Amino acid sequence: MEGNDNFGGKEYFGGNAGLEGLETINNLDLLNHTIKEQKGVVLYFSNEACSVCKVLKPRVKELVDEAYPHMKLYYIDTQNSPLIAGQHRVFTIPTILIFFEGREHTRLSRNIGMHQLEEAISRPYQMVFED
């Protein structure tokens, strides 16, 4: 999907400025559709005021891009999309939600280690994509 397509007549992708190339979703209907239709989704909840998030974000992108190429990674700015954050019960940042086959599999918040994230994705990824 291109950067500013419409879903239900509304703009649903935001800009990517300063997000290290992460695709931004700012429409709840699109997000729900994306989670339902894609086999594997990683949601990165953050905002531009979070300095820890800015350091972690490119590392998460690199891990997903290199180790889990069938997963889709999306950024949700909690300040610009409070409805999405509320619907997914995200009240602290950074928070990473991992979905497989439409269901939330793992939720990681605050002090997130890359090894912890890799362990959370590895086994279910193999079951979904490599069987």
Secondary structure, DSSP 8 states (H G I E B T S, - for coil): --TT-EETTEE-B---TTTTT-EEB--HHHHHHHHHHSSEEEEEEE-TT-HHHHHHHHHHHHHHHHH-TTSEEEEEETTT-HHHHHHTT--SSSEEEEEETTEEEEEEESS--HHHHHHHHHHHHHHHH--
